[in-house]
């Protein structure tokens, strides 16, 4: 057979009759379709990126108050098998991928099977593979709780000479409602509003913030992607104090007018204190007085603690609550003296007042040379009755002791003197008037 001649004849026939070409193509397609249906009735097809749905309505999970918290698998790929005419045009939009929620009754991670079906009921096919075939889903109960708010302002500083205490930062509102998975709420140890501003303050200031950070018991931040907050509008007031270092001071009471208070050898356990005030009062002072000490209380073994009291709105940055005062006896001496000469001052005119007790005995302290030289004649003891209301024949009054020629010597102890008071008779008054 001459194939070359046959080929030339067929080519001439097709070129001479174009309609023959069209008819041939149509017949070929029909034959392929018929053969596919009759010989190969089903065919496989893979469809990608089908969105996964999770519906717990009417399930045991819903009955137990559970909610879907999170899951990683968002889309699946599926391989199906079916009639070419039925599945040939299917796409991801025509299919539904759904997690099978069965027998989920408690919180936690659950591994669920994924089913793929057609959205139209008349579309038939067999699912041969789903990838991935399962998905991990976190279930939990959604709860709402209240938490106290603290404030974090890491970039807010006090100017030089000023002070601020982060424990005094005030947040409004001070309590926040937080909703989310109960197991996650259980892990919250602290809730804080964050001030991200970078600022140096020399006076009280108010900030606004919408940022809330949660911490667990290990002070690690908690992921808040499954958590919602009742509000995101917070006002933060930050008080700022003036601070100053002040010398501690004291007063000496009941000292003779000529006594040199500065000569007292008193030692303080703490010399100064660092205070902070919400106002400018500290600018006006250079020392802080912790109290008064009667001179007569200062004996040879004097060692006494005094509380350091500050106003309620002040702060003791030194954390010093008391100071101990001790007498330094270096260069001092002590001796016991007896004084018999006691004078009465400001006696009432309607009473004759006399001293019942003589020989008043007490200790004196002062520089060694002074103590060695002092005699009874250098000591003045008096009783001032001006402050007393005389109602009885005998009463006790406080004695005042001074050393006119010695300004660094003092008497130890509060000395008492017995006084006898006799009313002046009317006869004596009349006689004196005549």
C-alpha positions in Angstrom: 0.0 0.0 0.0 1.2 3.4 -0.9 0.7 5.3 2.5 2.3 8.4 1.1 -0.3 8.5 -1.6 -3.1 7.9 0.9 -1.9 10.6 3.1 -1.9 13.1 0.2 -5.4 12.1 -0.7 -6.7 12.6 2.8 -5.0 16.0 3.1 -6.5 17.1 -0.2 -10.0 15.9 1.0 -9.8 17.9 4.3 -8.4 21.0 2.7 -11.0 20.9 0.0 -13.8 20.5 2.6 -13.2 22.4 6.0 -16.5 21.3 7.4 -15.2 17.7 7.4 -12.5 18.8 9.9 -15.1 20.2 12.3 -17.3 17.1 12.0 -14.3 14.9 12.8 -13.4 16.8 15.9 -17.0 16.7 17.2 -17.2 13.0 16.6 -13.8 12.5 18.4 -15.1 14.3 21.5 -18.3 12.4 21.5 -16.4 9.1 21.2 -14.1 10.2 24.1 -17.0 11.1 26.3 -18.9 7.9 25.6 -15.8 5.8 26.2 -15.1 7.7 29.5 -18.6 7.0 30.8 -18.8 3.4 29.7 -15.3 2.2 30.3 -14.2 4.7 33.0 -17.4 5.7 35.0 -15.5 7.3 38.0 -12.5 9.5 38.4 -10.4 10.9 41.3 -10.0 14.6 42.0 -8.1 16.6 44.6 -9.5 19.9 45.9 -7.4 22.2 48.1 -8.0 24.9 50.7 -11.4 24.0 52.0 -12.2 26.1 55.1 -12.9 24.0 58.2 -16.1 24.8 60.2 -16.8 23.9 63.9 -20.4 23.9 65.1 -21.2 22.8 68.6 -24.9 23.6 68.5 -26.9 20.8 70.1 -23.8 18.8 71.1 -22.7 17.5 74.5 -20.0 20.3 74.5 -22.7 22.9 74.4 -24.8 21.1 77.1 -21.7 21.2 79.4 -21.2 24.9 78.9 -18.1 24.6 76.7 -17.0 26.8 73.9 -14.4 26.5 71.2 -11.4 28.5 72.3 -8.8 27.9 69.5 -7.7 25.5 66.8 -4.8 25.5 64.4 -6.2 23.8 61.4 -8.0 26.3 59.3 -8.2 24.6 55.8 -7.9 21.0 54.5 -7.3 19.3 51.2 -9.6 16.5 50.0 -9.4 13.8 47.4 -12.7 12.6 46.1 -13.9 10.0 43.6 -17.0 10.2 41.5 -18.5 10.5 38.1 -16.5 12.8 35.9 -19.6 14.7 34.9 -20.6 15.2 38.5 -17.3 16.2 40.1 -15.4 17.6 37.2 -16.3 21.2 37.9 -16.3 21.1 41.7 -14.2 23.6 43.7 -13.5 24.4 47.3 -16.6 26.7 47.3 -18.8 23.7 46.6 -17.6 21.7 49.6 -18.0 21.9 53.4 -15.3 20.7 55.8 -16.6 20.3 59.4 -15.0 19.0 62.6 -17.0 16.2 64.2 -17.9 17.2 67.7 -18.9 14.1 69.6 -18.8 13.2 73.3 -16.9 16.4 74.3 -17.9 16.9 77.9 -14.8 18.5 79.5 -12.4 21.4 78.9 -9.1 20.8 77.3 -7.6 19.8 73.9 -9.7 17.4 71.9 -8.6 15.6 68.7 -11.6 15.8 66.2 -12.2 14.0 62.9 -12.9 16.2 59.8 -15.8 15.3 57.4 -16.1 16.7 53.9 -19.4 16.9 52.2 -21.0 18.7 49.2 -23.0 21.7 49.8 -25.6 20.6 47.2 -27.4 17.3 48.1 -27.5 16.1 44.5 -23.8 16.1 44.1 -22.5 12.6 44.8 -18.9 11.5 45.4 -16.8 9.3 47.6 -14.1 10.9 49.9 -10.9 8.9 49.7 -8.6 11.2 51.7 -8.7 14.3 53.9 -5.5 16.0 54.7 -5.2 16.6 57.6 -7.8 14.0 58.7 -8.1 15.3 62.2 -7.6 18.6 64.1 -6.8 19.6 67.6 -9.4 21.9 69.2 -9.3 23.6 72.6 -12.5 23.6 74.5 -13.2 25.6 77.7 -15.9 27.4 79.7 -16.1 31.1 79.2 -16.1 33.0 82.5 -16.0 36.7 83.6 -14.1 37.8 86.7 -12.9 41.0 88.4 -9.3 41.9 89.1 -7.6 44.7 91.0 -5.4 46.9 88.7 -1.9 47.9 89.4 0.0 50.5 87.3 3.3 50.1 85.4 5.1 53.2 84.2 8.7 52.0 83.4 9.6 55.1 81.5 8.2 57.7 83.9 10.8 59.2 86.2 11.0 61.8 89.0 13.2 64.8 88.4 16.2 65.5 90.6 15.2 66.4 94.1 11.8 64.8 93.6 10.4 61.4 94.6 7.6 59.1 93.5 6.4 55.8 94.8 4.9 53.3 92.2 2.8 51.8 95.0 0.9 55.1 95.1 0.0 55.3 91.4 -3.7 55.5 91.3 -5.7 53.9 88.4 -9.3 54.8 87.6 -11.2 52.5 87.4 -9.2 50.4 89.9 -11.0 47.1 89.0 -11.4 45.5 85.6 -13.8 42.8 84.3 -11.9 40.1 82.3 -13.7 37.5 80.2 -12.1 34.4 78.7 -11.5 30.7 79.2 -11.8 29.8 82.9 -8.5 27.9 82.9 -6.8 31.0 81.5 -8.5 33.2 84.1 -7.3 30.8 86.8 -3.7 31.6 85.8 -4.0 35.3 86.2 -2.0 36.5 89.3 -1.9 40.2 88.5 -3.4 42.7 86.1 -1.7 45.9 85.3 -2.4 49.1 83.2 0.7 50.2 81.3 1.8 53.8 80.8 4.2 53.7 77.9 5.0 57.5 78.0 8.5 58.5 78.5 8.5 61.5 80.9 10.3 63.2 83.7 8.1 64.7 86.4 8.6 67.5 88.9 4.9 67.6 90.0 1.9 65.3 90.1 0.7 64.2 86.7 -2.3 62.4 85.1 -1.9 59.9 82.2 -4.3 58.0 80.0 -3.8 54.5 78.8 -5.7 51.6 77.1 -3.0 48.9 77.5 -3.6 46.0 80.0 -1.0 43.4 80.7 -1.7 40.1 82.6 0.8 38.1 84.6 0.9 34.6 86.0 2.3 33.5 89.4 5.8 33.3 87.8 5.5 37.0 86.7 5.3 35.9 83.0 3.0 37.6 80.6 -0.2 35.8 79.7 -1.4 35.7 76.0 -4.6 37.7 75.8 -5.8 36.7 72.3 -8.7 34.7 73.7 -9.4 37.3 76.5 -11.6 40.4 76.4 -11.6 43.4 78.8 -14.6 45.2 80.1 -13.0 48.6 79.4 -9.9 50.0 77.7 -10.0 53.5 79.0 -7.9 54.2 82.1 -6.8 57.3 84.0 -3.6 57.1 86.0 -2.7 59.7 88.6 0.9 59.8 89.7 1.8 61.8 92.8 5.2 63.4 93.0 6.9 64.5 96.2 9.7 66.9 97.1 12.4 65.1 99.0 15.1 66.6 101.3 17.7 65.3 103.8 17.2 66.9 107.2 19.4 66.9 110.3 17.6 65.5 113.3 17.3 67.9 116.2 15.7 68.1 119.7 14.8 70.6 122.4 16.2 70.8 126.0 13.5 71.8 128.5 13.8 73.1 132.0 17.4 74.3 131.6 18.5 77.3 133.6 18.6 80.5 131.5 22.4 80.6 131.5 22.9 76.9 130.6 24.9 76.2 127.4 22.8 73.6 125.7 25.3 73.1 122.9 27.8 71.8 125.4 25.7 68.7 126.2 27.5 65.6 125.0 24.5 63.9 123.5 25.0 61.4 120.7 22.3 60.4 118.3 22.1 56.9 116.7 20.9 58.6 113.5 22.0 62.0 112.5 19.6 62.8 109.7 16.5 61.6 107.9 15.4 61.8 104.3 11.8 63.0 104.0 9.4 63.5 101.1 6.4 65.8 101.1 3.6 66.4 98.6 4.1 70.2 98.9 7.0 72.6 99.2 7.1 72.7 103.0 10.5 71.1 103.1 12.0 74.1 101.4 11.5 76.1 104.6 13.3 73.8 107.0 16.7 72.3 107.4 16.2 70.1 110.4 13.6 67.7 111.9 12.8 67.9 115.6 12.0 64.6 117.1 11.0 65.9 120.6 12.0 67.5 123.9 14.3 66.2 126.6 14.0 67.6 130.2 17.5 68.5 131.3 16.9 66.8 134.7 16.2 63.5 132.9 19.8 63.4 131.6 21.6 61.2 134.1 25.0 59.6 133.9 23.7 56.5 132.2 21.2 58.4 130.0 20.2 56.2 126.9 16.7 56.7 125.6 14.9 56.0 122.4 12.5 58.6 120.8 10.0 57.9 118.1 10.4 60.0 114.9 6.9 61.2 114.0 6.1 62.7 110.6 2.8 64.0 109.2 0.5 61.4 107.6 1.0 62.7 104.1 4.9 62.8 104.4 7.2 59.8 103.6 10.2 58.7 105.5 12.5 57.6 102.7 15.2 56.6 105.2 12.8 54.2 106.9 13.9 55.4 110.3 11.2 55.2 112.9 13.2 56.1 116.0 16.4 57.6 117.3 18.4 56.7 120.4 20.0 59.5 122.4 22.9 58.7 124.7 25.1 60.9 127.0 28.7 60.9 126.1 30.5 61.1 129.5 33.9 61.8 128.1 35.4 64.8 130.0 32.4 64.9 132.4 32.2 64.1 136.1 29.4 63.4 138.6 29.0 64.0 142.2 26.3 64.1 144.9 25.6 67.4 146.7 23.4 68.5 149.6 21.7 71.9 149.6 20.0 73.3 152.7 19.2 76.8 151.6 15.9 76.7 149.6 14.1 79.9 148.8 10.4 80.4 148.1 9.2 82.7 145.3 5.8 84.2 144.7 4.2 83.0 147.9 0.5 84.1 148.3 -0.1 87.0 150.6 -2.8 85.1 152.5 -0.5 82.3 153.5 2.7 82.0 155.5 4.8 79.4 153.5 7.9 77.7 154.8 10.1 74.9 153.6 9.6 71.7 155.6 12.4 69.7 154.1 16.0 70.7 154.3 19.0 68.9 153.2 17.9 68.3 149.6 20.3 65.7 148.1 20.8 65.2 144.3 23.5 64.5 141.7 25.1 67.1 139.5 27.0 66.5 136.2 29.3 68.8 134.3 32.9 69.2 133.1 35.4 67.6 135.4 37.0 70.9 136.6 33.7 72.5 137.3 32.4 69.6 139.3 35.5 69.6 141.4 35.2 73.3 142.2 31.4 73.6 142.9 30.3 73.9 146.5 26.8 74.4 148.0 27.1 78.2 147.8 27.3 77.9 144.0 23.9 76.2 143.8 20.6 78.0 143.9 17.5 76.0 144.8 14.1 77.8 144.7 10.4 76.9 144.7 8.1 79.1 142.6 4.5 79.0 144.1 3.0 81.0 141.3 1.7 78.0 139.5 0.2 76.3 142.6 -3.3 76.7 144.2 -2.7 76.3 147.9 -5.6 74.5 149.6 -3.9 72.5 152.3 -1.4 73.0 155.1 1.2 70.8 153.5 1.9 70.1 149.8 4.9 69.3 147.6 6.3 71.6 144.9 8.9 71.3 142.2 12.3 72.8 142.9 14.3 74.8 140.4 18.1 74.3 140.5 20.6 76.6 138.8 24.3 77.3 138.8 24.8 81.1 138.2 28.6 80.8 137.8 28.6 77.6 135.8 26.9 77.3 132.4 27.7 73.6 131.7 26.5 72.0 134.9 23.1 70.6 135.6 21.2 68.7 138.3 19.9 65.2 137.7 16.3 64.3 138.6 13.2 66.4 139.3 13.6 67.4 142.9 10.5 67.9 145.1 10.3 70.1 148.2 7.7 69.9 151.0 6.0 73.2 151.8 4.0 74.1 154.8 1.4 76.7 154.3 -0.5 78.4 157.2 -3.3 80.9 156.5 -2.6 84.4 157.8 -5.0 85.1 160.7 -7.5 88.0 160.5 -6.0 89.4 163.8 -2.6 89.4 162.3 -3.9 91.2 159.3 -5.6 93.8 161.4 -2.6 94.4 163.5 -0.5 94.9 160.6 -3.0 97.3 159.1 -3.0 99.4 162.3 
